[in-house]
Structures are given as structure tokens and as C-alpha cells.
Amino acid sequence: MLSSGTVMRKNILVVGFAMLALALLFGVSYPPAFLFVVLFGIPISILNTILGLITRTPPGLEFQPESAKIRLIIDRGVVRASIYQLVFLNSKLILKRLTSVMVTVILALVLAVVGFEVLGIIGALMGGVTGFSLQEFLTQRMRNKIGTEMQLTSLGKNDIEIEYNDLLEVRLVKSRLHLISENGSLTANFPGGYAIKIKPMLADLFETKFTTEESLRAAEAAEKENEKRQHPGSDRGKFSRR
């Protein structure tokens, strides 16, 4: 199992300090905007710094935690317009909804517009980045709630449950996991680097149902080779003789 992370989110913390330095530099170099820097730039920089201090680093991947039912937990997977925590049990997959991507986009857009009205391009940048910092905070707070209330294996509102027996194929392609059944398909997108780490566990869970980009290419190459062997003279006669 990978480490559950540190208490603070360093990248958000660095952004907060950088924003504060930028706001002060802008206020000093352009005195007419100093009041707006005090009213918007400094408070929003402090907000990012606080978010960086209180937002825990994502746990990443957790392999076979203490619960005998759970085989793998993926901290973040984007499905359509929502962010989920994926919990792989022995016989089913539960996707615990954390937040909506649209909430993040709207929040970042609103703060960017407000920032632009106050401090121009610099304010828009500050507002947009703060929107994503808030999204990380809200997402991690939901993860903490799910863990604290022991809800990892239960199905809540807006969660998704998929029985392994209902799946026809589980395909891992780069940073995307495609779950294919008779009733349709679902695709989860992961952060970079997750695919290679979860591949062995998924192969163990889904066995013959599990395929990867490499195995598909190998199967296609083998199929073409078989076709050539079965029809060795299929290409004859295509070119004129001299």
C-alpha cells in the first residue's frame, strides 16, 4: 500500500506564496492598483496558503488494504463530468462520487472573471487557480468523509456499482480503464503513472476478461499472421508480369 500522504498539499501552498509575492510586487510597481491588491490579491493568496496547509495529499493507490473485502482503491478517476474514488472489491467495483468537474470549471471561471474585473490578467490568473485549489480541497474532504464514516464498501447517492460478472471486457489503455458490458460501457480516466501500477492487480481480478493495449496489438498481429498463412496466394496476380 502506498503512503497516505502528508498533511499539507505542497503545490497549493507554493501557489499561495507565489500569488502573495506577485500581488505585493504588482501593488508596489503599480500604486493605483494597491487598494485592489489589498482587497482581492492578498486575501485570495492567503486563502490558497490556508488551503495548502489543510488539504491532505491524495493517497494515490492503495493495494489490498486491511479490509479483506477490498483489493484496490484508486483515489481519483474521472468518469464523464464527475470525479470518483474507485474501490475494487472481490466481486464488484464501487465508484464513490467525490465531486463534479463542472463545479470546478464554473467555480474557476467565476473567480477568474471577478479577478479580471479587479486586477486584470493577474487577477484572472489568481481567481482561476484558486478555483482549482478549492476543488482539490473539496475532493479531499469528501475522501476523508468516506473513510471516516466507513462508507468505502457501501453504495451511496450518486455512487455507481458494477458487478464483475456483468462485465464482458475490462480494457486498460494508457491512462484509461474501459469497463464493457452488454448494457453499455464506462470509461474512467486516471492520473498519469497509475496504469502501470494497477495493471497486475487488474489482471489478477479480472483474469481472461482483462486486456491491455499491448495484448490487443499482439492479438491483431497474430490474427493477421494467421490470415496470411491460411491464404498464402491471396496477393498473387495483383501486379502485372513483365
Buried (B, 14 or more C-beta within 10 A) or exposed (E): EEEEBEEBBEEBBEBBEBBBEBBBEBBEEBEEBBEBBEEBBBEBBBBBBBBBEBBBBBBBBBBEBEEEEBBBBBBBBBBEEBBBBBBBBEEBBBBBBBBBBEBBBEBBBEBBBBBBEBBBEBBBBBBBBBBBBBBBBBBBBBBEEBBEEEBBEEEEEEBBEBEBEEBEBBBBBEBBBBBBBEEEEBBBBBBEEBBEBBBEBBBEBBEEBBBBEEEEEEEEEEEEEEEEEEEEEEEEEEEEEE
